[in-house]
């Protein structure tokens, strides 16, 4: 039997046997993924050399990455390698060293860093940057939001609920990828944000509560994904070396719960939203 005919046949057998759809999908090729939260930090050298990173992407079916680094050397290395089979979406990170996480919003040098990197001509966003509460009211944050709006850039914000709302007060049309979707923000509040802010997309690394103890999608998150399939992204958040070492299991974890969703919904969250937003 030809492969094109074999997959529907296997799926039919599985469904006839009463197996759930996500079990039946084991016969299908692995779902491609767009990694919407990748750090390739150089402090002072990366954990993996560039060739191994690209091989890791290929081994785990990663079709594209939203790339940031501290400093921006790692992002430039990934983008300028121009791999044929992995498309790299570069974002400007407003950090040179790790302590900048706490001070970037008050540092006048931040503006110069962002402007200088932007001159390279290929960046699509700014971030990931960290903000908590009213720190988002700092003038430097407002300048960053204004710069992004002026140049049609996305913002990748690691922000709590209050900081997220302040970012949108700076500019209600700001295009924000919300790192970690607030970690533990209640699903009904996430839905309220999605309704209030049409240019908000939720990235799901480290997001608490998506599945129960047995790996099954919770009803609240299944409902959100099925109602707003165009608003979610997945990511690895390789902020420490251990995340690189666990990269394969992180991606397998996403595929496990994505397989419990209707195929069209799963594909949107897995990679189609990344294509639609960032592929130029």
LOKEBA-630060 format. One line per 5 residues: number of its first residue (from 1); for each residue x, y, z of N, C-alpha, C. Coordinates in steps of 0.02 Angstrom, whole numbers, padded with zeros to 5 digits. Layout:
REM residues N
NUM	X/Y/Z/X/Y/Z/X/Y/Z ~ ...
REM end
This chain:
REM residues 280
1	00042/-00060/00000/00000/00000/00000/00044/00062/00000 ~ 00029/00110/-00043/00068/00171/-00045/00060/00210/00020 ~ 00112/00250/00037/00111/00287/00101/00053/00334/00105 ~ 00035/00367/00049/-00021/00415/00050/-00087/00382/00067 ~ -00093/00317/00049/-00154/00281/00066/-00148/00247/00134
6	-00087/00232/00155/-00076/00196/00218/-00096/00236/00279 ~ -00081/00302/00280/-00096/00342/00340/-00171/00344/00354 ~ -00214/00360/00304/-00286/00358/00319/-00310/00289/00341 ~ -00279/00236/00312/-00299/00169/00330/-00283/00155/00403 ~ -00222/00174/00426/-00203/00163/00496/-00246/00204/00542
11	-00260/00266/00522/-00304/00308/00564/-00373/00277/00570 ~ -00398/00250/00515/-00464/00219/00517/-00466/00159/00563 ~ -00414/00118/00560/-00411/00060/00605/-00410/00082/00678 ~ -00370/00133/00693/-00364/00156/00761/-00430/00183/00786 ~ -00463/00223/00745/-00527/00252/00766/-00581/00199/00773
16	-00580/00149/00728/-00628/00095/00732/-00618/00055/00797 ~ -00557/00052/00820/-00542/00016/00882/-00559/00057/00944 ~ -00584/00117/00934/-00603/00158/00991/-00548/00199/01020 ~ -00490/00204/00985/-00436/00245/01012/-00449/00318/00999 ~ -00428/00363/01045/-00438/00434/01033/-00397/00458/00974
21	-00418/00514/00945/-00386/00540/00885/-00312/00553/00896 ~ -00292/00580/00956/-00222/00595/00966/-00179/00531/00967 ~ -00209/00473/00987/-00173/00411/00983/-00167/00388/00910 ~ -00222/00396/00873/-00221/00378/00803/-00169/00418/00765 ~ -00156/00478/00786/-00109/00521/00750/-00037/00498/00756
26	-00025/00448/00798/00044/00423/00803/00070/00400/00735 ~ 00023/00382/00689/00044/00360/00623/00065/00418/00578 ~ 00048/00479/00596/00063/00537/00555/00135/00561/00566 ~ 00163/00596/00517/00229/00627/00528/00226/00676/00586 ~ 00284/00687/00618/00287/00734/00675/00264/00803/00653
31	00225/00834/00695/00200/00902/00681/00258/00951/00681 ~ 00268/00990/00627/00321/01041/00629/00307/01092/00684 ~ 00359/01123/00710/00352/01172/00763/00390/01236/00745 ~ 00361/01292/00764/00396/01356/00763/00411/01374/00835 ~ 00475/01381/00852/00496/01396/00920/00496/01472/00929
36	00446/01497/00964/00435/01569/00970/00468/01600/01032 ~ 00515/01564/01063/00550/01592/01121/00617/01558/01128 ~ 00665/01577/01086/00730/01546/01086/00784/01597/01105 ~ 00827/01579/01152/00886/01619/01169/00949/01582/01149 ~ 00991/01615/01111/01057/01587/01094/01110/01632/01124
41	01114/01630/01190/01157/01677/01228/01231/01662/01218 ~ 01271/01716/01218/01344/01711/01212/01374/01744/01274 ~ 01387/01704/01326/01413/01732/01389/01468/01688/01419 ~ 01528/01690/01394/01552/01727/01335/01545/01687/01271 ~ 01530/01621/01276/01520/01580/01216/01456/01540/01226
46	01424/01519/01171/01361/01482/01178/01373/01411/01205 ~ 01321/01383/01233/01324/01314/01260/01339/01265/01204 ~ 01305/01273/01146/01316/01231/01088/01342/01274/01031 ~ 01389/01248/00991/01409/01285/00931/01352/01290/00881 ~ 01357/01336/00836/01303/01350/00789/01284/01287/00750
51	01332/01249/00727/01316/01190/00687/01274/01140/00726 ~ 01289/01132/00792/01251/01085/00832/01180/01111/00845 ~ 01173/01177/00854/01107/01206/00864/01063/01194/00802 ~ 01090/01207/00744/01051/01196/00683/01034/01122/00674 ~ 01081/01078/00691/01067/01006/00687/01012/00987/00737
56	01011/01018/00795/00959/01005/00845/00891/01025/00818 ~ 00887/01082/00786/00823/01103/00756/00799/01052/00705 ~ 00844/01031/00663/00825/00983/00610/00803/00917/00641 ~ 00838/00894/00692/00822/00830/00723/00753/00830/00755 ~ 00730/00889/00777/00666/00892/00813/00612/00928/00775
61	00619/00933/00710/00566/00959/00668/00549/01032/00678 ~ 00600/01073/00692/00589/01144/00703/00596/01180/00636 ~ 00543/01209/00612/00544/01242/00547/00567/01314/00551 ~ 00561/01345/00611/00581/01415/00620/00588/01431/00693 ~ 00623/01487/00707/00634/01509/00776/00628/01584/00781
66	00600/01608/00835/00604/01678/00854/00666/01684/00898 ~ 00718/01715/00872/00784/01711/00903/00802/01776/00939 ~ 00826/01769/01001/00854/01825/01038/00916/01800/01074 ~ 00957/01846/01098/01016/01825/01135/01042/01883/01177 ~ 01085/01865/01224/01118/01914/01267/01193/01902/01266
71	01232/01948/01235/01211/02005/01195/01183/01981/01128 ~ 01174/02026/01080/01140/02009/01018/01184/01970/00969 ~ 01244/01954/00988/01290/01916/00944/01260/01849/00923 ~ 01228/01814/00970/01200/01749/00954/01145/01753/00903 ~ 01102/01803/00910/01047/01812/00862/01076/01826/00793
76	01125/01869/00790/01155/01886/00725/01187/01824/00694 ~ 01220/01783/00735/01252/01722/00708/01200/01675/00678 ~ 01144/01665/00713/01092/01622/00687/01063/01649/00622 ~ 01046/01713/00622/01015/01742/00562/01063/01743/00503 ~ 01124/01764/00516/01171/01773/00461/01197/01707/00434
81	01186/01652/00470/01202/01586/00443/01155/01568/00385 ~ 01096/01597/00384/01046/01586/00331/01035/01512/00316 ~ 01018/01472/00367/01005/01401/00353/00946/01393/00306 ~ 00951/01348/00259/00899/01341/00208/00835/01311/00236 ~ 00840/01268/00286/00782/01231/00309/00755/01255/00376
86	00783/01307/00404/00757/01337/00467/00758/01412/00457 ~ 00699/01444/00462/00698/01516/00454/00702/01550/00522 ~ 00746/01599/00525/00763/01632/00587/00731/01701/00588 ~ 00691/01715/00641/00659/01780/00650/00697/01816/00705 ~ 00738/01866/00688/00781/01898/00738/00746/01955/00774
91	00752/01956/00840/00728/02010/00882/00787/02042/00917 ~ 00783/02107/00929/00835/02145/00964/00824/02137/01039 ~ 00873/02112/01075/00867/02108/01148/00901/02169/01178 ~ 00866/02205/01222/00895/02267/01250/00943/02255/01308 ~ 00978/02198/01307/01025/02179/01359/01094/02166/01329
96	01145/02189/01364/01214/02170/01347/01238/02114/01394 ~ 01221/02121/01458/01240/02072/01510/01179/02057/01552 ~ 01182/02004/01591/01123/01982/01629/01096/02036/01676 ~ 01137/02074/01712/01109/02125/01757/01064/02177/01722 ~ 01070/02184/01656/01027/02231/01620/00953/02214/01626
101	00939/02151/01644/00869/02131/01654/00834/02177/01704 ~ 00871/02198/01755/00842/02238/01809/00844/02313/01794 ~ 00885/02335/01746/00897/02407/01738/00882/02435/01669 ~ 00868/02392/01620/00862/02416/01551/00810/02471/01544 ~ 00756/02467/01583/00701/02515/01575/00718/02584/01603
106	00775/02589/01639/00797/02654/01665/00864/02676/01635 ~ 00891/02637/01589/00958/02650/01562/00952/02687/01496 ~ 00978/02749/01492/00974/02787/01429/01012/02754/01372 ~ 01059/02709/01387/01095/02674/01334/01052/02624/01297 ~ 00997/02603/01328/00953/02555/01296/00929/02580/01228
111	00909/02643/01225/00884/02671/01163/00936/02668/01108 ~ 00999/02685/01126/01052/02683/01076/01066/02612/01053 ~ 01063/02564/01099/01074/02494/01081/01022/02471/01030 ~ 00959/02485/01045/00905/02464/01000/00912/02497/00931 ~ 00926/02562/00931/00932/02598/00868/00990/02571/00826
116	01046/02557/00859/01105/02533/00823/01092/02464/00792 ~ 01061/02418/00831/01047/02352/00804/00996/02356/00748 ~ 00947/02400/00755/00895/02406/00703/00925/02424/00635 ~ 00979/02461/00636/01011/02483/00573/01036/02424/00532 ~ 01042/02365/00561/01063/02307/00522/01012/02287/00470
121	00950/02308/00480/00900/02301/00427/00860/02237/00425 ~ 00869/02193/00473/00833/02130/00468/00792/02111/00530 ~ 00794/02151/00582/00757/02134/00643/00682/02143/00634 ~ 00643/02099/00666/00570/02102/00663/00538/02119/00729 ~ 00578/02126/00782/00548/02141/00847/00600/02161/00898
126	00576/02177/00958/00618/02196/01015/00599/02151/01074 ~ 00648/02122/01106/00636/02079/01163/00676/02015/01156 ~ 00667/01970/01199/00625/01970/01257/00652/02018/01310 ~ 00608/02058/01339/00627/02101/01394/00581/02087/01454 ~ 00606/02103/01514/00571/02088/01576/00542/02151/01606
131	00479/02146/01628/00446/02202/01660/00398/02176/01714 ~ 00399/02210/01771/00353/02193/01825/00317/02256/01848 ~ 00251/02252/01850/00210/02306/01879/00224/02374/01848 ~ 00229/02424/01891/00234/02493/01869/00302/02511/01840 ~ 00349/02464/01841/00412/02477/01806/00399/02489/01732
136	00343/02464/01707/00325/02474/01636/00307/02547/01621 ~ 00297/02587/01673/00282/02658/01662/00344/02700/01648 ~ 00403/02672/01656/00465/02709/01646/00468/02739/01576 ~ 00493/02801/01571/00496/02833/01504/00532/02791/01452 ~ 00585/02756/01472/00622/02716/01424/00578/02662/01394
141	00532/02634/01434/00486/02584/01407/00440/02615/01356 ~ 00414/02674/01372/00372/02709/01324/00409/02723/01259 ~ 00473/02742/01263/00513/02755/01203/00521/02690/01163 ~ 00530/02635/01197/00538/02571/01162/00474/02552/01125 ~ 00418/02560/01158/00354/02545/01126/00344/02591/01066
146	00360/02655/01073/00352/02702/01017/00398/02684/00959 ~ 00460/02663/00974/00507/02643/00922/00479/02583/00884 ~ 00453/02535/00921/00425/02475/00889/00366/02494/00844 ~ 00323/02538/00867/00265/02558/00827/00288/02595/00764 ~ 00337/02638/00771/00362/02678/00715/00391/02633/00660
151	00423/02577/00680/00458/02535/00632/00422/02468/00620 ~ 00359/02463/00642/00319/02404/00632/00353/02341/00659 ~ 00376/02346/00722/00409/02290/00755/00364/02260/00809 ~ 00373/02197/00821/00340/02164/00877/00379/02176/00942 ~ 00344/02169/00998/00375/02171/01064/00367/02102/01096
156	00422/02074/01123/00420/02010/01156/00428/02023/01231 ~ 00373/02022/01268/00371/02047/01336/00362/01992/01387 ~ 00410/01985/01432/00404/01944/01492/00376/01990/01545 ~ 00310/01991/01551/00277/02042/01591/00222/02010/01634 ~ 00213/02038/01694/00154/02018/01733/00093/02054/01706
161	00035/02040/01735/-00027/02068/01708/-00026/02144/01708 ~ -00004/02174/01763/-00004/02247/01767/00042/02278/01715 ~ 00102/02250/01707/00148/02277/01657/00121/02268/01586 ~ 00088/02212/01573/00059/02202/01506/00008/02257/01491 ~ -00035/02272/01539/-00086/02323/01529/-00054/02391/01518
166	00000/02406/01554/00034/02470/01546/00066/02475/01476 ~ 00094/02420/01452/00123/02420/01384/00070/02440/01333 ~ 00010/02414/01340/-00043/02432/01293/-00068/02503/01305 ~ -00061/02529/01365/-00078/02599/01376/-00029/02645/01340 ~ 00035/02624/01336/00083/02663/01297/00060/02668/01225
171	00034/02613/01198/00009/02612/01129/-00040/02554/01122 ~ -00105/02568/01117/-00155/02514/01112/-00147/02469/01051 ~ -00110/02492/01000/-00099/02452/00941/-00032/02415/00942 ~ 00004/02418/00998/00068/02383/01002/00057/02308/00987 ~ 00105/02279/00951/00102/02208/00934/00146/02170/00984
176	00114/02133/01029/00150/02103/01085/00144/02027/01084 ~ 00202/01994/01088/00206/01922/01103/00217/01917/01178 ~ 00169/01889/01213/00171/01886/01286/00207/01823/01308 ~ 00270/01829/01328/00310/01772/01349/00277/01738/01409 ~ 00268/01673/01405/00243/01631/01459/00169/01642/01475
181	00136/01687/01438/00065/01701/01450/00051/01712/01524 ~ 00096/01751/01555/00085/01769/01625/00102/01714/01675 ~ 00130/01658/01652/00147/01600/01694/00085/01568/01725 ~ 00047/01605/01766/-00010/01575/01800/-00073/01618/01797 ~ -00074/01668/01753/-00134/01709/01745/-00193/01664/01729
186	-00248/01674/01764/-00307/01631/01756/-00331/01630/01684 ~ -00352/01571/01658/-00374/01567/01589/-00428/01616/01570 ~ -00475/01630/01616/-00528/01678/01599/-00500/01749/01590 ~ -00447/01765/01628/-00415/01830/01620/-00375/01833/01555 ~ -00342/01777/01538/-00308/01773/01473/-00357/01786/01417
191	-00416/01755/01421/-00467/01765/01369/-00488/01838/01366 ~ -00496/01869/01424/-00516/01940/01424/-00463/01983/01389 ~ -00400/01967/01400/-00346/02004/01366/-00349/01992/01290 ~ -00361/01931/01269/-00365/01917/01198/-00422/01955/01165 ~ -00477/01962/01201/-00534/02000/01175/-00520/02075/01173
196	-00485/02100/01225/-00472/02171/01231/-00417/02195/01185 ~ -00366/02152/01174/-00307/02173/01137/-00298/02128/01075 ~ -00322/02149/01018/-00319/02107/00958/-00248/02096/00931 ~ -00199/02135/00955/-00130/02126/00933/-00087/02095/00988 ~ -00118/02050/01027/-00083/02012/01078/-00081/01939/01057
201	-00022/01909/01061/-00014/01837/01050/00020/01807/01112 ~ -00001/01747/01130/00020/01716/01193/00068/01659/01179 ~ 00129/01664/01207/00180/01612/01199/00180/01570/01263 ~ 00189/01504/01256/00169/01458/01308/00225/01423/01346 ~ 00288/01443/01338/00341/01411/01377/00330/01425/01451
206	00343/01375/01492/00336/01380/01565/00264/01395/01587 ~ 00216/01390/01543/00148/01408/01561/00117/01353/01604 ~ 00094/01373/01663/00066/01327/01712/-00007/01311/01694 ~ -00027/01247/01705/-00097/01229/01704/-00126/01207/01638 ~ -00086/01203/01585/-00113/01183/01520/-00136/01110/01521
211	-00098/01068/01555/-00117/00997/01560/-00124/00978/01634 ~ -00159/00923/01644/-00167/00897/01712/-00108/00851/01728 ~ -00110/00817/01785/-00055/00775/01805/-00043/00716/01759 ~ -00093/00698/01719/-00085/00643/01672/-00067/00664/01602 ~ -00052/00727/01592/-00034/00751/01525/-00093/00768/01481
216	-00153/00768/01508/-00213/00784/01468/-00227/00859/01472 ~ -00248/00887/01415/-00267/00957/01415/-00323/00970/01464 ~ -00318/01024/01502/-00373/01042/01547/-00430/01072/01505 ~ -00491/01066/01529/-00548/01093/01490/-00541/01167/01476 ~ -00515/01206/01525/-00509/01278/01516/-00462/01295/01459
221	-00406/01260/01455/-00357/01276/01403/-00378/01247/01335 ~ -00410/01189/01335/-00437/01163/01272/-00486/01214/01242 ~ -00528/01241/01284/-00577/01290/01260/-00542/01351/01231 ~ -00491/01377/01266/-00455/01436/01242/-00422/01421/01175 ~ -00389/01364/01169/-00354/01348/01107/-00403/01340/01049
226	-00460/01309/01061/-00508/01298/01008/-00545/01361/00989 ~ -00553/01406/01037/-00587/01469/01022/-00541/01522/00992 ~ -00476/01521/01011/-00428/01571/00987/-00366/01537/00958 ~ -00374/01493/00910/-00315/01455/00886/-00262/01499/00853 ~ -00282/01558/00829/-00235/01602/00794/-00195/01646/00841
231	-00203/01638/00907/-00172/01684/00955/-00119/01652/00999 ~ -00100/01590/00986/-00053/01556/01030/00008/01531/00991 ~ 00065/01529/01026/00129/01506/01000/00163/01463/01053 ~ 00209/01420/01031/00247/01379/01079/00321/01401/01076 ~ 00357/01387/01130/00427/01407/01133/00467/01367/01183
236	00533/01366/01174/00576/01327/01217/00603/01366/01277 ~ 00615/01431/01269/00648/01473/01319/00713/01442/01343 ~ 00762/01439/01298/00827/01410/01314/00871/01461/01350 ~ 00848/01484/01408/00883/01537/01444/00942/01511/01485 ~ 00942/01446/01498/00998/01414/01533/01018/01352/01493
241	01079/01328/01507/01106/01271/01469/01061/01209/01474 ~ 01030/01198/01532/00989/01139/01541/00930/01137/01493 ~ 00905/01195/01474/00850/01196/01426/00873/01173/01357 ~ 00935/01189/01339/00963/01163/01276/00970/01087/01280 ~ 00994/01062/01337/01003/00990/01345/00937/00953/01343
246	00883/00985/01364/00816/00955/01365/00774/00973/01305 ~ 00805/01001/01254/00766/01030/01198/00718/00979/01168 ~ 00741/00919/01155/00698/00869/01125/00637/00852/01167 ~ 00646/00846/01232/00589/00830/01275/00541/00888/01279 ~ 00566/00950/01277/00522/01008/01277/00476/01007/01216
251	00506/00993/01158/00466/00992/01097/00417/00933/01096 ~ 00440/00876/01123/00395/00818/01127/00336/00833/01173 ~ 00347/00871/01226/00293/00890/01271/00240/00930/01236 ~ 00260/00977/01194/00211/01016/01155/00172/00970/01109 ~ 00208/00927/01073/00173/00884/01025/00123/00838/01060
256	00137/00819/01122/00092/00775/01158/00024/00807/01169 ~ 00023/00870/01193/-00044/00899/01203/-00073/00930/01140 ~ -00031/00950/01093/-00058/00974/01029/-00096/00918/00993 ~ -00074/00856/01001/-00106/00799/00969/-00177/00787/00996 ~ -00194/00817/01052/-00260/00810/01081/-00310/00860/01053
261	-00287/00905/01010/-00329/00956/00980/-00347/00938/00909 ~ -00400/00967/00881/-00412/00958/00810/-00351/00977/00769 ~ -00339/00942/00715/-00277/00951/00677/-00267/01024/00656 ~ -00320/01056/00631/-00312/01125/00608/-00291/01171/00665 ~ -00320/01162/00724/-00302/01202/00783/-00230/01188/00802
266	-00211/01125/00804/-00143/01106/00823/-00092/01137/00776 ~ -00106/01135/00711/-00059/01162/00662/-00050/01237/00670 ~ -00104/01271/00684/-00098/01344/00694/-00052/01360/00752 ~ -00063/01327/00808/-00023/01341/00868/00049/01317/00857 ~ 00057/01261/00825/00123/01231/00817/00169/01272/00772
271	00142/01296/00715/00187/01331/00668/00153/01381/00622 ~ 00089/01373/00608/00058/01417/00559/00052/01489/00584 ~ 00040/01498/00648/00038/01567/00674/00106/01600/00667 ~ 00160/01563/00680/00226/01591/00670/00238/01611/00598 ~ 00217/01569/00551/00224/01585/00480/00185/01649/00463
276	00123/01651/00486/00080/01707/00468/00106/01773/00496 ~ 00132/01772/00557/00155/01834/00589/00223/01857/00565 ~ 00269/01810/00555/00339/01829/00549/00374/01812/00484 ~ 00345/01768/00443/00382/01746/00384/00378/01800/00330 ~ 00435/01828/00312/00438/01881/00262/00482/01859/00204
REM end
